[in-house]
């Protein structure tokens, strides 16, 4: 098994491509060891000193590190953990319903149509581009009274120095262009 690595725009996050499906559909972000308990692989990665975050994408995963840790020391044990997991054939999650996606709140009438348009743009144009950098952007909520869209930045996008520029210059401009009801885009916590 050959695992490729790629740098991301976030210097504290490295993208790992195992050459096979990771999540397939959806994504999952583990921000701490407690959240990682849902996945044997995430747990194994958090056991490596210096690892602070793990993200699973469709065919990649990203690992975040503490600013004081060096990739030169972390890369080999991370690669070993990923390889061991995929060659063992073990499950990615302890339970089957572990994939994460857009918030599924119910909207009515015209607002439901606006939210559907926002999610369609995210899924077809924005998320594929963001995935190339090892991250994901998911719909959180829409406030019809103000036109504000709240999005979750995940993976390499979370905490990335260029994430606010991506959110404002890229995502906000596109959503405002195609969905006139959108007035602003904000990052959900």
Secondary structure, DSSP 8 states (H G I E B T S, - for coil): ---EEEE-SSTTEEEEE-SS-SSSSSBEEE-SHHHHTT-HHHHHHHTSTTEEEEEE-SS-EEEEE-TTS-HHHHHHHHHHHHHHHHHHT--S-SSS---B-S------HHHHHHHHHHHHHIIIIIHHHHHHTTEEEEEEEEETTTTEEEEEEEETTTT-TTHHHIIIIIIIHHHHHH-TT--EEEE--
